[in-house]
Amino acid sequence: MTPEELVAGHTVYSCVMGSRAFGLATEDSDTDVRGIYLAPTPLFWHFEKPPTHVEGPADEQFSWELERFCELALRANPNILECLHSPLVEYADDTGRELLSLREAFLSRQAHRTFARYALGQRKKLDADVRHHGAPRWKHAMHLLRLLMSCRDLLRTGVLTIDAGSERERLLAVKRGEVPWPEVESWMATLATQSDDAATRTPLPSGPDRARVADFLFRVRRESALE
């Protein structure tokens, strides 16, 4: 079975991500599709295992095998967690809907560390652009600010919200380069401090509910084997 056939015939969930999911889309925004496929259990009985992810077949499309997706979500990978909270769900079968019902099981205080680490990596790239070119890539600066907001609000409320909401226009002004870089830097620093403060009294549990996710994966694999 080819990777393309896995995505075409065994997708359990797909959604739109990027600017369209974040409420930051403009006329020239791409449509980024992210999906999860369930490789049939018998494929794992061969020496050559099914792929853990597939890029394509459409432009701006990327999918993960269900187990790999869950592994990354349990590690609080920001991009993965946000896929489960997209307001733009394109498709979900019974397995996909059950996965969505489990999305709180993946949320924990680990998100503070993983979101902060990802943000730091992105910030270093922006700083390098400023040093070498005199300005950052403003679109990337906008998305980093939006991520920092999501992290802060997740730690404060225990709920992951990815839509920019009332900050949409201010963020789009950053994307257009209308906000001076020092002001953007100050905004980023404030959001990071707010996240650190929220982490000290967050309602999130110390770790994800691995047992609940493991039970889900076991049942899904068993049902696939029996088909």
QUICOR-V27546 format. One record per pair of residues at least 12 apart in sequence whose C-alpha atoms are under 10 Angstrom apart, sorted by the first residue. I is the first residue (numbers start at 1). J is the second residue. If there is no record, write none. Layout:
# QUICOR-V27546
i: (I;I)
j: (J;J)
This chain:
# QUICOR-V27546
i: (1;1;1;1;2;2;2;3;3;3;3;3;3;3;3;3;3;4;4;4;4;4;5;6;6;6;6;6;6;6;6;6;6;6;7;7;7;7;7;7;7;7;7;7;7;7;7;7;8;8;9;9;9;10;10;10;10;10;10;10;11;11;11;11;11;11;11;11;11;11;11;11;11;11;12;12;12;12;12;12;12;12;12;12;12;12;12;12;12;13;13;13;13;13;13;13;13;13;13;13;13;13;13;13;13;13;13;13;13;14;14;14;14;14;14;14;14;14;14;14;14;14;14;14;14;14;14;15;15;15;15;15;15;15;15;15;15;15;15;15;15;15;15;15;16;16;16;16;16;16;16;16;16;16;16;16;16;16;17;17;17;17;17;17;17;17;17;17;17;17;17;17;17;17;17;18;18;18;18;18;18;18;18;18;18;18;19;19;19;19;19;20;20;20;20;20;21;21;21;21;21;21;21;21;21;21;22;22;22;22;22;22;22;22;22;22;22;22;22;23;23;23;23;23;23;23;23;24;24;24;24;24;24;24;24;24;24;24;24;25;25;26;30;30;31;31;31;32;32;32;32;32;33;33;33;33;33;33;33;33;33;33;33;34;34;34;34;34;34;34;34;34;34;34;34;35;35;35;35;35;35;35;35;35;35;35;35;35;35;35;36;36;36;36;36;36;36;36;36;36;36;36;36;36;37;37;37;37;37;37;37;37;37;37;37;38;38;38;38;38;38;38;38;38;38;39;39;39;39;39;39;39;39;40;40;40;40;40;40;40;41;41;41;41;41;41;41;41;42;42;42;42;42;43;50;51;51;51;52;52;52;52;52;52;53;53;53;53;64;66;66;66;66;66;66;67;67;67;67;67;69;69;70;70;70;70;70;70;70;71;71;71;71;72;73;73;73;73;73;73;74;74;74;74;74;74;74;74;74;74;74;75;75;75;75;75;75;75;75;76;76;76;76;76;76;76;76;76;76;76;76;77;77;77;77;77;77;77;78;78;78;78;78;78;78;78;78;78;78;79;79;79;81;81;81;81;81;81;81;82;82;82;82;82;82;83;83;83;84;84;84;84;84;84;84;84;84;85;85;85;85;85;85;85;85;86;86;86;86;87;87;87;95;95;95;98;99;99;99;102;102;102;102;103;103;104;104;104;104;104;104;105;105;105;105;105;105;105;105;106;106;106;106;106;106;106;107;107;107;107;107;107;107;107;107;107;107;108;108;108;108;108;108;108;108;108;108;108;109;109;109;109;109;109;109;109;109;109;109;109;110;110;110;110;110;110;111;111;111;111;111;111;111;111;112;112;112;112;112;112;112;112;112;112;112;113;113;113;114;115;115;115;115;115;115;116;116;116;116;116;116;118;118;118;119;119;119;119;119;119;119;119;120;122;122;122;122;123;123;123;123;123;123;123;125;125;125;126;126;126;126;127;130;134;135;135;135;136;136;137;137;137;137;138;138;138;138;138;138;138;138;138;138;138;139;139;139;139;139;139;139;140;140;141;141;141;141;141;141;141;141;142;142;142;142;142;142;142;142;142;142;143;143;143;143;143;144;144;145;145;145;145;145;145;145;145;145;145;145;146;146;146;146;146;146;146;146;146;147;147;147;147;147;148;148;148;148;148;148;148;148;149;149;149;149;149;149;149;149;149;149;150;150;150;150;150;151;151;151;151;151;151;151;152;152;152;152;152;152;152;152;152;152;153;153;153;153;153;154;154;154;154;154;154;155;155;155;155;155;155;155;155;155;155;155;156;156;156;156;156;156;156;156;156;156;157;157;157;157;157;158;158;158;158;159;159;171)
j: (39;40;43;50;50;51;54;39;50;51;52;53;54;55;56;57;63;54;55;56;57;58;57;36;37;38;39;40;50;51;53;54;63;65;35;36;37;38;39;53;54;55;56;57;62;63;64;65;37;57;37;38;39;36;37;38;39;40;65;93;35;36;37;38;39;63;64;65;66;91;92;93;95;96;35;36;37;38;65;66;91;92;93;94;95;96;97;98;99;34;35;36;37;38;63;66;83;84;89;90;91;92;93;94;95;96;97;99;100;33;34;35;36;37;61;62;63;83;84;86;88;89;90;91;92;93;96;31;32;33;34;35;36;61;83;84;85;86;87;88;89;90;91;92;30;31;32;33;34;35;60;61;83;86;87;88;89;90;30;31;32;33;34;35;60;61;79;82;83;85;86;87;88;89;162;30;31;32;33;34;79;82;83;86;143;162;31;32;143;163;164;32;86;87;88;163;82;83;85;86;87;88;89;162;163;164;82;86;87;88;143;146;147;161;162;163;164;165;168;87;162;163;164;165;166;167;168;142;143;146;163;164;165;167;168;169;171;172;175;168;172;172;59;60;59;60;61;58;59;60;61;62;56;58;59;60;61;62;63;83;88;89;90;55;56;60;61;62;63;64;80;83;86;89;90;53;54;61;62;63;64;65;66;69;83;89;90;91;92;96;53;54;62;63;64;65;66;67;68;69;70;83;92;96;52;53;54;63;64;65;66;67;69;95;96;50;64;65;66;67;95;96;220;221;224;51;52;64;65;66;67;221;224;220;221;222;223;224;225;227;220;221;222;223;224;225;226;227;221;224;225;226;227;225;65;64;65;68;64;65;66;67;68;69;65;66;68;69;80;95;96;99;217;220;221;213;214;217;218;221;81;83;99;103;106;210;213;214;217;106;210;213;214;106;103;105;106;107;111;208;105;106;107;108;110;111;207;208;209;210;213;106;107;108;110;111;114;207;208;106;107;108;109;110;111;112;113;114;115;207;208;106;110;111;113;114;115;118;111;112;114;115;116;117;118;119;147;150;151;115;118;147;103;104;106;107;111;160;162;103;147;150;160;161;162;100;103;162;96;99;100;101;102;103;104;106;160;100;103;104;159;160;161;162;163;160;161;162;163;161;162;163;216;217;220;216;213;216;217;209;212;213;216;160;213;158;159;160;204;208;209;205;207;208;209;210;211;212;213;205;207;208;209;210;212;213;154;155;158;159;160;204;205;206;207;208;209;154;155;158;202;203;204;205;206;207;208;209;154;155;158;199;200;202;203;204;205;206;207;208;199;204;205;206;207;208;151;154;155;199;204;206;207;208;148;151;152;154;155;192;195;196;198;199;202;151;196;199;151;147;148;150;151;152;195;147;148;151;192;195;196;144;147;148;143;144;145;147;148;151;188;192;144;140;141;143;144;136;140;141;144;145;185;188;137;140;141;138;140;141;144;185;181;181;177;180;181;177;181;174;175;176;177;171;172;173;174;175;176;177;178;179;181;184;171;172;173;174;175;176;177;174;175;171;174;175;177;181;184;185;188;168;170;171;172;173;174;175;176;177;184;164;171;172;174;175;171;188;164;167;171;174;184;185;187;188;189;191;192;162;163;164;165;167;168;171;188;191;161;162;163;164;191;187;188;189;190;191;192;194;195;161;162;163;164;167;188;191;192;194;195;162;163;164;191;195;191;192;194;195;196;198;199;191;192;193;194;195;196;197;198;199;202;191;194;195;198;202;195;198;199;202;203;204;194;195;196;197;198;199;200;201;202;203;204;194;195;197;198;199;200;201;202;203;204;198;201;202;203;204;202;203;204;205;203;204;184)
